Structures are given as C-alpha cells and as structure tokens.
C-alpha cells in the first residue's frame, strides 16, 4: 500500500462507528456490485431464524475448529 492509502485507512479507523459504517456502505455501493434487495431480505430473515433457534436451544452448534477440520479432511488429496 502507499503512504497515502495507509493514511486514509488510519484516518477512517479513527472515525466513530456510525460514520465508519456509512463510509463502508458508500464504498461498497461505489463498486457497482449487483444488488438484489429480495436476496438481502431473505438472508436477513434466515439469520434471524437461526438466531432464534440458537437462543431457544433448538440448534446443535459445532465449533468452527471441528467444521474446518472436517472440510480439510474431506477435500485433502
């Protein structure tokens, strides 16, 4: 990275959280990525459903270490 980039990042990180969030949203929007509000809404609903299941004790949680270990073992060649 350039010194200017480092300086911009350092200054951005010193901003209050709400302003940083606004900055992130603007930067992401500037990338012109395809946006599908229906998909975003469905993912948000799914996240809320999963949180509810966890809080109600209905979900079986697996530690991340175990998940990644299984993935590595499955795809190791």
C-alpha positions in Angstrom: 0.0 0.0 0.0 1.0 3.6 -0.5 1.6 6.0 2.3 -1.5 7.9 1.2 -3.6 4.7 1.4 -2.2 3.9 4.8 -3.1 7.5 6.0 -6.6 7.3 4.6 -7.2 3.9 6.3 -5.8 5.2 9.6 -8.0 8.2 9.5 -11.0 6.2 8.6 -10.4 3.8 11.5 -10.3 6.8 13.9 -13.9 7.8 12.9 -16.8 7.0 15.2 -18.5 3.6 14.4 -21.6 5.1 12.8 -19.6 7.2 10.4 -17.4 4.2 9.5 -20.5 2.2 8.8 -21.7 5.0 6.5 -18.3 5.0 4.8 -18.4 1.3 4.3 -21.8 1.4 2.7 -20.7 4.2 0.3 -17.5 2.3 -0.6 -19.5 -0.9 -1.3 -22.0 1.0 -3.3 -19.2 2.6 -5.4 -18.2 -0.9 -6.5 -21.4 -1.1 -8.5 -22.0 -4.7 -7.4 -25.3 -6.2 -8.4 -27.8 -5.6 -5.6 -30.9 -7.8 -5.0 -32.9 -6.5 -2.1 -35.1 -9.6 -2.1 -32.0 -11.8 -1.6 -30.7 -9.4 1.1 -34.1 -9.6 2.9 -34.2 -13.4 2.7 -30.7 -13.7 4.1 -31.6 -11.3 7.0 -34.7 -13.4 7.7 -32.6 -16.6 7.7 -30.1 -15.1 10.1 -32.9 -14.1 12.4 -34.4 -17.6 12.2 -31.1 -19.1 13.1 -30.5 -16.8 16.0 -34.0 -17.7 17.3 -33.2 -21.4 17.1 -29.9 -20.9 18.9 -31.5 -18.8 21.7 -34.3 -21.4 22.1 -31.7 -24.2 22.3 -33.1 -25.9 19.1 -29.8 -25.7 17.2 -26.9 -28.1 17.5 -23.8 -25.9 17.4 -20.5 -27.2 16.1 -17.2 -25.4 17.0 -15.5 -23.8 14.0 -12.3 -25.8 14.5 -14.3 -29.0 14.1 -16.0 -27.8 11.0 -12.8 -26.7 9.3 -11.1 -29.9 10.3 -13.8 -31.9 8.6 -13.6 -29.8 5.5 -9.8 -30.2 5.3 -10.1 -34.0 5.8 -12.8 -34.2 3.1 -11.0 -32.3 0.5 -7.4 -33.3 1.2 -6.0 -35.1 -1.7 
